[in-house]
Amino acid sequence: MSGARRKGATDNESYAGGGMGMDVAPELDIDVLLDDPQTRIVVCCGSGGVGKTTTAAALGVRAAERGRKVVVLTIDPARRLAQSMGIDALDNIPRRVEGVGDGDGGELHAMMLDMKRTFDEFVEAHADPERARAILANPFYQSLSAGFAGTQEYMAMEKLGQLRARDEWDLIIVDTPPSRSALDFLDAPKRLGSFLDGKFIKVLMAPAKVGGKAGMKFLNVGVSMMTGTVSKVLGGQLMRDVQTFAAAMDTMFGGFRTRAEATYRLLQAPGTAFLVVAAPERDALREAAYFVERLAADQMPLAGLVLNRVHGSGAEQLSAERALAAAEILSLTGDPADPADPDDALANAAEGSDPAKNDAGAENLADGGFVDPPSGNAQARNPSAADPDVSPTSADSSAERLAAGLLRLHAERMQVLGREQRTHDRFTALHPEVPVAQVAALPGDVHDLAGLRAIGDRLSVPLERTKRAG
């Protein structure tokens, strides 16, 4: 398979250390993907905590403002996503996001998967009213629909199938459930379908299917030994609940596996595009590599990798080593009795000098920063010019400590950049065919539509151009 690990390589070998810039990944053009009318489904997948939900929402906003009619299906229960879209709360019904796409012919709708409600809708759609009521009231079904392993992933795909069948939107963006394993999203629907359509459930259904004396005889001879043993382990009442559930669901079991297989084929269709979302960290990119390899093995259409929270610097030509060396030289030229400390230097710079001697200067500073009033006041910028007690030597020492502190901060930033680049290069060396969109880190969290638009802008503009513009 293309892009697989080299034989004998370990995870640590793949993601720790190594040179920079060995391979250059092709650039992922998000706008081309979103503008293509053949793109009907975009699936954002990846490990937890890498900005997957925010990426899905930002893609929805950008697509709607480029003329697409979009619905974003999220699994994240966090209220901040609804708030960022100006919606009080998201639920199992698509809600229109106001103020997005109005002037461009597009629309944005958003919804949050209600796992149990989606399961209930499935039952109500495939069973007559009396049988549906019996199923919904069954204690085993209530436990199954609320938290059985794989139910969330299965219902996410069930909801995707429902949205696609309605054909009300020309683009569906799916934020996949946060999974401990990269394989859960693809495997869980099959596992649940196989369980509900499996031999164990069919054996439990046998007494209800056969019925009458023959049924009782079959139960006594063939099933009673197995059910008796299971009852001792699970409890008699739970066993009866499972049997009642199985009998009520008899006509629906085949549908679970059929629908799971249909959704699986939908994910493989040409109109679907997978975006693997990651952060420039070793564990996140290792998980992303698993996703890439699994998607390729299952013949899922991979559009590329979105690398979130990538740090940059406006002075990358100054290396961490040179910055630390310069900071050391400045520290040595300062007062030997008062070793330069970066934190002290920054604190002193913020204060100007002794606060008790500079109250008048502080009053002349605007809220936004060091701005002199029209009348002019040099005290805040040059304490020694206004205060005879502050010597030029002391002012020079404070400036040197400030410069040394800033150089050390820059060195730390450059070291972070180096680690991120090496980790990215390792991924690119393993998967050189995967297009990458690097998203420059924002200074704060996204909490409104403006923040989602900013993420969309960063998704569509290569990182190098973003840094130059900044």
Secondary structure by P-SEA (a helix, b strand, c coil): cccccccccccccccccccccccccccccaaaaaacccccbbbbbbccccaaaaaaaaaaaaaaaaccbbbbbbccccaaaaaaacccccccbbbbbccccccccbbbbbbbbaaaaaaaaaaaacccaaaaaaaaacaaaaaaaccccaaaaaaaaaaaaaaaaaccccbbbbbccccccccccccaaaaaaaaaacaaaaaaacccccccaaaaaaaacccaaaaaaaaaaacaaaaaaaaaaaaaacccaaaaaaaaaaaaaaaacccbbbbbbbcccaaaaaaaaaaaaaaaaaccccccccccbbbbbccccccaaaaaaaaaaaaaaccccccccaaaaaaaaaacccccccaaaaaacccccccccccccccccccccccccccaaaaaaaaaaaaaaaaaaaaaaaaaaaaaaaaaaaaaaacccbbbbbbcccccccccaaaaaaaaaaaaccaaaaaaac
